[in-house]
Amino acid sequence: MLLDDPRAGAPAGPFGRAVRLLSVGFALAGGAVLVAMTLATTASILGRWLLSRPLPGDYELAQLGTAVAVAAFLPYCAMRGGHVLVDFLTARAPARVRAALDALGNAAIAAIGFLIAWRLAVGLVDLRAAGETTMVLAIPTWWAYAPMAAAFALLGLAALDRAAAMLCLALEAKA
């Protein structure tokens, strides 16, 4: 399949390519966060075991990092069509019907992604105004909300682009 073929999971057109580039960048950043969390957790465990001195705030770092990393992976997953799909009811349906249902599902993911991005942005503003920080390291909690809000907005864009591609497939497919 061609790289720009929607069935391959790669968005077509300039908008789709921009979303793909951003999604790959977010996924790589999420991977870097996971690597950093792994190193910090390993250092904390070794410090606790060898020196009886764990890394202060290791749980806080793990909580914030996990939330950011998971959010960062979602746009790439949506762009590739990698979300869980229960298709035992539609496996024998015509290609047009399956593509239309995929378009509808991706439109729903887009709506939810945009809704969560909006609520994260509202939460970010509130947390920043309140000056809320983590207990041990005093990291402002809104710092984690910023990349998460961007990731969920990108999730919405990726799912919207995939919905459009699947709708085109549904319209082109034979009945």
RONU-352111 format. One record per atom (N, C-alpha, C): residue number from 1; x, y, z; atom name. Coordinates in nm, 4 decimals. Example, Ala and Ser with C-alpha at 12.3 -4.5 7.8 and 13.67 -1.06 7.14 Angstrom:
2
1	1.3190	-0.5690	0.7800	N
1	1.2300	-0.4500	0.7800	CA
1	1.3200	-0.3300	0.7800	C
2	1.2850	-0.2250	0.7080	N
2	1.3670	-0.1060	0.7140	CA
2	1.2900	0.0030	0.7870	C
//
This chain:
175
1	0.0840	-0.1188	0.0000	N
1	0.0000	0.0000	0.0000	CA
1	0.0879	0.1243	0.0000	C
2	0.0369	0.2288	-0.0581	N
2	0.1082	0.3551	-0.0601	CA
2	0.1052	0.4195	0.0777	C
3	0.2056	0.4997	0.1057	N
3	0.2131	0.5662	0.2357	CA
3	0.0937	0.6574	0.2589	C
4	0.0423	0.7220	0.1537	N
4	-0.0707	0.8133	0.1691	CA
4	-0.2064	0.7444	0.1576	C
5	-0.2075	0.6130	0.1456	N
5	-0.3327	0.5389	0.1377	CA
5	-0.3966	0.5348	0.2764	C
6	-0.5202	0.5854	0.2916	N
6	-0.5836	0.5879	0.4238	CA
6	-0.5961	0.4494	0.4859	C
7	-0.6042	0.3463	0.4025	N
7	-0.6149	0.2115	0.4581	CA
7	-0.4855	0.1703	0.5270	C
8	-0.3749	0.2336	0.4902	N
8	-0.2472	0.2055	0.5544	CA
8	-0.2332	0.2827	0.6852	C
9	-0.3271	0.3696	0.7134	N
9	-0.3241	0.4461	0.8372	CA
9	-0.2513	0.5777	0.8267	C
10	-0.1972	0.6110	0.7116	N
10	-0.1256	0.7373	0.6944	CA
10	-0.2180	0.8385	0.6299	C
11	-0.2384	0.9531	0.6922	N
11	-0.3276	1.0543	0.6359	CA
11	-0.2742	1.1089	0.5039	C
12	-0.3642	1.1448	0.4162	N
12	-0.3269	1.2007	0.2868	CA
12	-0.3421	1.3525	0.2889	C
13	-0.2750	1.4187	0.1975	N
13	-0.2866	1.5633	0.1849	CA
13	-0.1962	1.6367	0.2816	C
14	-0.1820	1.7685	0.2606	N
14	-0.0920	1.8472	0.3458	CA
14	-0.1358	1.8496	0.4925	C
15	-0.2648	1.8598	0.5164	N
15	-0.3137	1.8597	0.6548	CA
15	-0.2800	1.7271	0.7220	C
16	-0.3091	1.6185	0.6522	N
16	-0.2818	1.4856	0.7074	CA
16	-0.1338	1.4628	0.7317	C
17	-0.0509	1.5110	0.6401	N
17	0.0934	1.4938	0.6584	CA
17	0.1434	1.5761	0.7772	C
18	0.0881	1.6947	0.7963	N
18	0.1261	1.7777	0.9120	CA
18	0.0832	1.7093	1.0418	C
19	-0.0370	1.6547	1.0433	N
19	-0.0862	1.5834	1.1616	CA
19	0.0016	1.4617	1.1884	C
20	0.0396	1.3927	1.0806	N
20	0.1254	1.2754	1.0972	CA
20	0.2599	1.3155	1.1570	C
21	0.3197	1.4198	1.1044	N
21	0.4495	1.4655	1.1545	CA
21	0.4407	1.5033	1.3030	C
22	0.3385	1.5778	1.3383	N
22	0.3192	1.6153	1.4787	CA
22	0.2934	1.4931	1.5668	C
23	0.2134	1.3996	1.5162	N
23	0.1812	1.2785	1.5935	CA
23	0.3059	1.1956	1.6191	C
24	0.3901	1.1822	1.5176	N
24	0.5156	1.1083	1.5353	CA
24	0.6040	1.1814	1.6365	C
25	0.6117	1.3129	1.6269	N
25	0.6910	1.3913	1.7227	CA
25	0.6406	1.3747	1.8646	C
26	0.5083	1.3783	1.8833	N
26	0.4518	1.3603	2.0168	CA
26	0.4816	1.2198	2.0690	C
27	0.4707	1.1186	1.9819	N
27	0.4983	0.9814	2.0245	CA
27	0.6449	0.9657	2.0652	C
28	0.7348	1.0253	1.9892	N
28	0.8773	1.0194	2.0249	CA
28	0.9033	1.0912	2.1579	C
29	0.8380	1.2039	2.1778	N
29	0.8525	1.2758	2.3047	CA
29	0.7968	1.1916	2.4195	C
30	0.6838	1.1250	2.3965	N
30	0.6288	1.0355	2.4982	CA
30	0.7248	0.9230	2.5317	C
31	0.7908	0.8694	2.4301	N
31	0.8913	0.7663	2.4535	CA
31	1.0082	0.8189	2.5346	C
32	1.0501	0.9421	2.5054	N
32	1.1605	1.0032	2.5819	CA
32	1.1201	1.0217	2.7283	C
33	0.9954	1.0599	2.7513	N
33	0.9463	1.0746	2.8891	CA
33	0.9495	0.9395	2.9601	C
34	0.9081	0.8331	2.8903	N
34	0.9119	0.6995	2.9513	CA
34	1.0544	0.6567	2.9841	C
35	1.1477	0.6856	2.8948	N
35	1.2879	0.6519	2.9215	CA
35	1.3378	0.7294	3.0439	C
36	1.3059	0.8586	3.0500	N
36	1.3474	0.9394	3.1651	CA
36	1.2859	0.8859	3.2945	C
37	1.1588	0.8459	3.2894	N
37	1.0940	0.7895	3.4087	CA
37	1.1612	0.6584	3.4496	C
38	1.1961	0.5769	3.3515	N
38	1.2628	0.4497	3.3806	CA
38	1.3969	0.4738	3.4483	C
39	1.4726	0.5701	3.3960	N
39	1.6025	0.6019	3.4566	CA
39	1.5853	0.6564	3.5982	C
40	1.4882	0.7431	3.6176	N
40	1.4648	0.8000	3.7512	CA
40	1.4195	0.6916	3.8493	C
41	1.3322	0.6036	3.8045	N
41	1.2851	0.4954	3.8916	CA
41	1.3991	0.4005	3.9256	C
42	1.4813	0.3685	3.8263	N
42	1.5968	0.2815	3.8508	CA
42	1.6933	0.3465	3.9497	C
43	1.7201	0.4743	3.9310	N
43	1.8086	0.5463	4.0234	CA
43	1.7503	0.5466	4.1640	C
44	1.6194	0.5631	4.1751	N
44	1.5558	0.5653	4.3060	CA
44	1.5636	0.4290	4.3738	C
45	1.5390	0.3234	4.2960	N
45	1.5443	0.1882	4.3525	CA
45	1.6872	0.1547	4.3963	C
46	1.7839	0.1856	4.3111	N
46	1.9233	0.1597	4.3475	CA
46	1.9656	0.2434	4.4677	C
47	1.9231	0.3692	4.4700	N
47	1.9550	0.4541	4.5842	CA
47	1.8938	0.4026	4.7126	C
48	1.7716	0.3536	4.7039	N
48	1.7042	0.2988	4.8218	CA
48	1.7744	0.1703	4.8675	C
49	1.8132	0.0886	4.7723	N
49	1.8722	-0.0415	4.8029	CA
49	2.0165	-0.0296	4.8515	C
50	2.0956	0.0505	4.7818	N
50	2.2381	0.0580	4.8129	CA
50	2.2717	0.1612	4.9210	C
51	2.2021	0.2722	4.9202	N
51	2.2384	0.3831	5.0088	CA
51	2.1301	0.4192	5.1100	C
52	2.0180	0.3509	5.1046	N
52	1.9011	0.3844	5.1876	CA
52	1.8564	0.5286	5.1636	C
53	1.8768	0.5784	5.0409	N
53	1.8370	0.7147	5.0039	CA
53	1.7693	0.7109	4.8669	C
54	1.6380	0.6991	4.8661	N
54	1.5682	0.6998	4.7362	CA
54	1.5676	0.8395	4.6749	C
55	1.5358	0.8448	4.5500	N
55	1.5212	0.9733	4.4815	CA
55	1.3960	1.0423	4.5346	C
56	1.4095	1.1628	4.5924	N
56	1.2911	1.2314	4.6448	CA
56	1.1905	1.2596	4.5325	C
57	1.0646	1.2320	4.5598	N
57	0.9593	1.2629	4.4640	CA
57	0.9490	1.1667	4.3478	C
58	1.0048	1.0469	4.3616	N
58	1.0015	0.9537	4.2494	CA
58	0.8588	0.9163	4.2102	C
59	0.7702	0.9076	4.3076	N
59	0.6302	0.8768	4.2762	CA
59	0.5642	0.9924	4.2010	C
60	0.5960	1.1127	4.2398	N
60	0.5413	1.2295	4.1701	CA
60	0.5869	1.2318	4.0246	C
61	0.7153	1.2070	4.0030	N
61	0.7683	1.2055	3.8670	CA
61	0.7024	1.0966	3.7835	C
62	0.6816	0.9800	3.8454	N
62	0.6177	0.8695	3.7740	CA
62	0.4726	0.9035	3.7388	C
63	0.4008	0.9659	3.8296	N
63	0.2613	1.0018	3.8036	CA
63	0.2506	1.1044	3.6908	C
64	0.3264	1.2111	3.7017	N
64	0.3210	1.3155	3.5987	CA
64	0.3703	1.2622	3.4643	C
65	0.4794	1.1889	3.4676	N
65	0.5368	1.1361	3.3440	CA
65	0.4459	1.0369	3.2744	C
66	0.3815	0.9506	3.3506	N
66	0.2903	0.8534	3.2909	CA
66	0.1735	0.9232	3.2226	C
67	0.1158	1.0204	3.2881	N
67	0.0030	1.0934	3.2293	CA
67	0.0440	1.1621	3.0990	C
68	0.1587	1.2258	3.0994	N
68	0.2064	1.2960	2.9800	CA
68	0.2384	1.1970	2.8689	C
69	0.3071	1.0877	2.9025	N
69	0.3461	0.9897	2.8010	CA
69	0.2250	0.9241	2.7358	C
70	0.1284	0.8827	2.8156	N
70	0.0092	0.8180	2.7590	CA
70	-0.0642	0.9144	2.6658	C
71	-0.0808	1.0378	2.7087	N
71	-0.1478	1.1371	2.6239	CA
71	-0.0692	1.1596	2.4948	C
72	0.0623	1.1583	2.5031	N
72	0.1457	1.1836	2.3855	CA
72	0.1363	1.0718	2.2826	C
73	0.1070	0.9495	2.3258	N
73	0.0971	0.8371	2.2325	CA
73	-0.0372	0.8306	2.1601	C
74	-0.1410	0.8892	2.2156	N
74	-0.2757	0.8755	2.1598	CA
74	-0.2918	0.9289	2.0173	C
75	-0.2366	1.0457	1.9818	N
75	-0.2550	1.0926	1.8430	CA
75	-0.1956	0.9967	1.7400	C
76	-0.0793	0.9423	1.7682	N
76	-0.0171	0.8480	1.6744	CA
76	-0.1027	0.7223	1.6603	C
77	-0.1545	0.6756	1.7717	N
77	-0.2413	0.5577	1.7701	CA
77	-0.3663	0.5839	1.6857	C
78	-0.4264	0.7006	1.7028	N
78	-0.5461	0.7345	1.6247	CA
78	-0.5129	0.7485	1.4769	C
79	-0.4008	0.8112	1.4468	N
79	-0.3615	0.8317	1.3079	CA
79	-0.3402	0.6981	1.2371	C
80	-0.2860	0.6006	1.3081	N
80	-0.2596	0.4695	1.2496	CA
80	-0.3801	0.3771	1.2567	C
81	-0.4889	0.4218	1.3182	N
81	-0.6054	0.3343	1.3323	CA
81	-0.5780	0.2221	1.4308	C
82	-0.4991	0.2497	1.5326	N
82	-0.4557	0.1471	1.6251	CA
82	-0.5418	0.1276	1.7478	C
83	-0.6513	0.2001	1.7596	N
83	-0.7376	0.1823	1.8760	CA
83	-0.8098	0.0482	1.8677	C
84	-0.8498	-0.0024	1.9809	N
84	-0.9181	-0.1315	1.9860	CA
84	-1.0454	-0.1237	1.9020	C
85	-1.0653	-0.2264	1.8228	N
85	-1.1802	-0.2317	1.7333	CA
85	-1.2504	-0.3649	1.7544	C
86	-1.3764	-0.3602	1.7859	N
86	-1.4556	-0.4814	1.8003	CA
86	-1.5372	-0.4942	1.6724	C
87	-1.4934	-0.5844	1.5860	N
87	-1.5564	-0.5919	1.4544	CA
87	-1.6256	-0.7243	1.4265	C
88	-1.6503	-0.8050	1.5302	N
88	-1.7127	-0.9336	1.5035	CA
88	-1.8558	-0.9178	1.4511	C
89	-1.9207	-0.8064	1.4793	N
89	-2.0557	-0.7829	1.4264	CA
89	-2.0523	-0.7284	1.2836	C
90	-1.9435	-0.6654	1.2459	N
90	-1.9373	-0.6027	1.1131	CA
90	-1.8375	-0.6708	1.0191	C
91	-1.7775	-0.7804	1.0615	N
91	-1.6743	-0.8464	0.9811	CA
91	-1.7260	-0.8856	0.8425	C
92	-1.8516	-0.9220	0.8323	N
92	-1.9076	-0.9652	0.7036	CA
92	-1.9871	-0.8551	0.6333	C
93	-1.9853	-0.7370	0.6899	N
93	-2.0567	-0.6250	0.6282	CA
93	-1.9797	-0.5789	0.5048	C
94	-2.0486	-0.5138	0.4133	N
94	-1.9791	-0.4610	0.2947	CA
94	-1.8737	-0.3574	0.3341	C
95	-1.7735	-0.3425	0.2479	N
95	-1.6631	-0.2489	0.2739	CA
95	-1.7144	-0.1082	0.2982	C
96	-1.8175	-0.0678	0.2261	N
96	-1.8752	0.0663	0.2415	CA
96	-1.9286	0.0860	0.3833	C
97	-1.9964	-0.0139	0.4363	N
97	-2.0539	-0.0043	0.5708	CA
97	-1.9423	0.0006	0.6751	C
98	-1.8423	-0.0869	0.6597	N
98	-1.7309	-0.0869	0.7557	CA
98	-1.6568	0.0463	0.7546	C
99	-1.6326	0.1013	0.6356	N
99	-1.5634	0.2305	0.6260	CA
99	-1.6477	0.3420	0.6880	C
100	-1.7788	0.3385	0.6651	N
100	-1.8665	0.4409	0.7229	CA
100	-1.8673	0.4314	0.8759	C
101	-1.8703	0.3095	0.9291	N
101	-1.8663	0.2924	1.0744	CA
101	-1.7316	0.3366	1.1320	C
102	-1.6238	0.3075	1.0590	N
102	-1.4920	0.3562	1.1019	CA
102	-1.4876	0.5084	1.1028	C
103	-1.5481	0.5702	1.0030	N
103	-1.5528	0.7165	0.9979	CA
103	-1.6299	0.7703	1.1177	C
104	-1.7420	0.7085	1.1486	N
104	-1.8236	0.7513	1.2628	CA
104	-1.7468	0.7338	1.3943	C
105	-1.6795	0.6202	1.4090	N
105	-1.6004	0.5961	1.5296	CA
105	-1.4885	0.6974	1.5456	C
106	-1.4199	0.7291	1.4354	N
106	-1.3127	0.8283	1.4418	CA
106	-1.3664	0.9679	1.4691	C
107	-1.4840	0.9989	1.4172	N
107	-1.5456	1.1288	1.4481	CA
107	-1.5772	1.1381	1.5975	C
108	-1.6209	1.0267	1.6558	N
108	-1.6486	1.0254	1.8001	CA
108	-1.5187	1.0436	1.8798	C
109	-1.4122	0.9764	1.8368	N
109	-1.2825	0.9931	1.9038	CA
109	-1.2369	1.1386	1.8942	C
110	-1.2569	1.1998	1.7769	N
110	-1.2184	1.3408	1.7591	CA
110	-1.2951	1.4302	1.8553	C
111	-1.4256	1.4090	1.8647	N
111	-1.5070	1.4912	1.9543	CA
111	-1.4612	1.4757	2.0993	C
112	-1.4347	1.3532	2.1399	N
112	-1.3902	1.3286	2.2768	CA
112	-1.2516	1.3894	2.2996	C
113	-1.1636	1.3760	2.2008	N
113	-1.0300	1.4352	2.2130	CA
113	-1.0363	1.5859	2.2312	C
114	-1.1197	1.6526	2.1501	N
114	-1.1339	1.7980	2.1621	CA
114	-1.1961	1.8371	2.2963	C
115	-1.2935	1.7590	2.3419	N
115	-1.3573	1.7869	2.4714	CA
115	-1.2561	1.7755	2.5856	C
116	-1.1771	1.6687	2.5842	N
116	-1.0780	1.6505	2.6903	CA
116	-0.9708	1.7594	2.6827	C
117	-0.9295	1.7963	2.5607	N
117	-0.8296	1.9044	2.5458	CA
117	-0.8832	2.0342	2.6056	C
118	-1.0075	2.0649	2.5790	N
118	-1.0693	2.1866	2.6326	CA
118	-1.0706	2.1835	2.7857	C
119	-1.1134	2.0700	2.8424	N
119	-1.1215	2.0606	2.9880	CA
119	-0.9820	2.0633	3.0525	C
120	-0.8835	2.0037	2.9860	N
120	-0.7466	2.0119	3.0373	CA
120	-0.6960	2.1558	3.0341	C
121	-0.7298	2.2288	2.9298	N
121	-0.6876	2.3692	2.9210	CA
121	-0.7526	2.4517	3.0320	C
122	-0.8800	2.4260	3.0581	N
122	-0.9484	2.4962	3.1673	CA
122	-0.8834	2.4597	3.3012	C
123	-0.8555	2.3312	3.3202	N
123	-0.7894	2.2870	3.4431	CA
123	-0.6507	2.3473	3.4583	C
124	-0.5782	2.3578	3.3478	N
124	-0.4453	2.4178	3.3489	CA
124	-0.4513	2.5610	3.4006	C
125	-0.5452	2.6387	3.3485	N
125	-0.5589	2.7782	3.3910	CA
125	-0.5926	2.7859	3.5398	C
126	-0.6843	2.7002	3.5839	N
126	-0.7229	2.7000	3.7256	CA
126	-0.6067	2.6591	3.8164	C
127	-0.5340	2.5532	3.7772	N
127	-0.4219	2.5072	3.8595	CA
127	-0.3096	2.6100	3.8648	C
128	-0.2873	2.6750	3.7520	N
128	-0.1832	2.7784	3.7494	CA
128	-0.2218	2.8959	3.8394	C
129	-0.3483	2.9374	3.8310	N
129	-0.3942	3.0489	3.9146	CA
129	-0.3882	3.0136	4.0633	C
130	-0.4166	2.8878	4.0956	N
130	-0.4159	2.8451	4.2353	CA
130	-0.2737	2.8201	4.2866	C
131	-0.1784	2.8050	4.1950	N
131	-0.0408	2.7799	4.2360	CA
131	-0.0193	2.6403	4.2911	C
132	-0.1010	2.5456	4.2493	N
132	-0.0902	2.4094	4.3008	CA
132	0.0395	2.3431	4.2545	C
133	0.1062	2.2762	4.3496	N
133	0.2308	2.2060	4.3201	CA
133	0.2255	2.0655	4.3790	C
134	0.3203	1.9816	4.3361	N
134	0.3313	1.8492	4.3960	CA
134	0.3866	1.8643	4.5376	C
135	0.3634	1.7641	4.6196	N
135	0.3966	1.7780	4.7616	CA
135	0.5460	1.7750	4.7901	C
136	0.6209	1.6864	4.7274	N
136	0.7621	1.6690	4.7627	CA
136	0.8524	1.7632	4.6833	C
137	0.8365	1.7631	4.5513	N
137	0.9264	1.8406	4.4656	CA
137	0.8753	1.9813	4.4344	C
138	0.7523	2.0093	4.4719	N
138	0.6895	2.1400	4.4465	CA
138	0.6900	2.1758	4.2974	C
139	0.6665	2.0747	4.2134	N
139	0.6535	2.0979	4.0693	CA
139	0.5127	2.1497	4.0435	C
140	0.4982	2.2607	3.9740	N
140	0.3630	2.3080	3.9415	CA
140	0.2878	2.2009	3.8613	C
141	0.1704	2.1611	3.9086	N
141	0.0975	2.0526	3.8434	CA
141	0.0475	2.0909	3.7043	C
142	0.0312	2.2196	3.6796	N
142	-0.0171	2.2602	3.5471	CA
142	0.0859	2.2309	3.4389	C
143	0.2123	2.2116	3.4763	N
143	0.3144	2.1798	3.3774	CA
143	0.2808	2.0511	3.3024	C
144	0.2208	1.9540	3.3696	N
144	0.1814	1.8292	3.3036	CA
144	0.0567	1.8494	3.2181	C
145	-0.0271	1.9432	3.2559	N
145	-0.1511	1.9669	3.1815	CA
145	-0.1248	2.0280	3.0436	C
146	-0.0214	2.1086	3.0311	N
146	0.0065	2.1768	2.9045	CA
146	0.0335	2.0781	2.7905	C
147	0.1283	1.9841	2.8046	N
147	0.1486	1.8894	2.6948	CA
147	0.0313	1.7948	2.6762	C
148	-0.0402	1.7654	2.7853	N
148	-0.1563	1.6775	2.7718	CA
148	-0.2686	1.7447	2.6938	C
149	-0.2931	1.8723	2.7186	N
149	-0.3966	1.9438	2.6432	CA
149	-0.3605	1.9485	2.4950	C
150	-0.2341	1.9753	2.4650	N
150	-0.1901	1.9770	2.3250	CA
150	-0.2034	1.8392	2.2622	C
151	-0.1699	1.7347	2.3358	N
151	-0.1787	1.5987	2.2832	CA
151	-0.3228	1.5595	2.2542	C
152	-0.4155	1.5970	2.3407	N
152	-0.5556	1.5632	2.3162	CA
152	-0.6141	1.6450	2.2014	C
153	-0.5691	1.7689	2.1853	N
153	-0.6118	1.8469	2.0687	CA
153	-0.5593	1.7815	1.9411	C
154	-0.4350	1.7356	1.9434	N
154	-0.3781	1.6661	1.8283	CA
154	-0.4501	1.5331	1.8048	C
155	-0.4893	1.4657	1.9101	N
155	-0.5700	1.3442	1.8963	CA
155	-0.6976	1.3752	1.8194	C
156	-0.7634	1.4853	1.8562	N
156	-0.8850	1.5252	1.7854	CA
156	-0.8590	1.5490	1.6379	C
157	-0.7488	1.6172	1.6064	N
157	-0.7151	1.6439	1.4659	CA
157	-0.6826	1.5155	1.3906	C
158	-0.6067	1.4262	1.4537	N
158	-0.5701	1.3005	1.3883	CA
158	-0.6937	1.2148	1.3624	C
159	-0.7819	1.2061	1.4608	N
159	-0.9035	1.1263	1.4439	CA
159	-0.9970	1.1900	1.3411	C
160	-1.0021	1.3220	1.3384	N
160	-1.0846	1.3915	1.2388	CA
160	-1.0324	1.3656	1.0983	C
161	-0.9016	1.3721	1.0808	N
161	-0.8432	1.3438	0.9508	CA
161	-0.8698	1.1992	0.9097	C
162	-0.8563	1.1083	1.0032	N
162	-0.8834	0.9661	0.9723	CA
162	-1.0311	0.9455	0.9417	C
163	-1.1192	1.0153	1.0114	N
163	-1.2623	1.0036	0.9826	CA
163	-1.2924	1.0500	0.8404	C
164	-1.2300	1.1599	0.8003	N
164	-1.2505	1.2094	0.6637	CA
164	-1.1993	1.1090	0.5609	C
165	-1.0839	1.0499	0.5878	N
165	-1.0279	0.9504	0.4956	CA
165	-1.1190	0.8281	0.4862	C
166	-1.1708	0.7832	0.5988	N
166	-1.2585	0.6658	0.5978	CA
166	-1.3922	0.6987	0.5312	C
167	-1.4396	0.8219	0.5464	N
167	-1.5621	0.8617	0.4783	CA
167	-1.5425	0.8615	0.3267	C
168	-1.4265	0.9084	0.2831	N
168	-1.3944	0.9019	0.1388	CA
168	-1.3931	0.7579	0.0914	C
169	-1.3349	0.6683	0.1706	N
169	-1.3353	0.5257	0.1344	CA
169	-1.4765	0.4716	0.1259	C
170	-1.5613	0.5124	0.2205	N
170	-1.6998	0.4645	0.2215	CA
170	-1.7730	0.5104	0.0968	C
171	-1.7476	0.6329	0.0546	N
171	-1.8154	0.6861	-0.0638	CA
171	-1.7632	0.6239	-0.1927	C
172	-1.6358	0.5826	-0.1924	N
172	-1.5754	0.5230	-0.3117	CA
172	-1.6022	0.3734	-0.3222	C
173	-1.6261	0.3085	-0.2071	N
173	-1.6415	0.1632	-0.2055	CA
173	-1.7684	0.1205	-0.2771	C
174	-1.7623	-0.0002	-0.3289	N
174	-1.8811	-0.0573	-0.3938	CA
174	-1.9786	-0.1030	-0.2876	C
175	-2.1048	-0.0873	-0.3158	N
175	-2.2095	-0.1201	-0.2199	CA
175	-2.2181	-0.2636	-0.1874	C
//
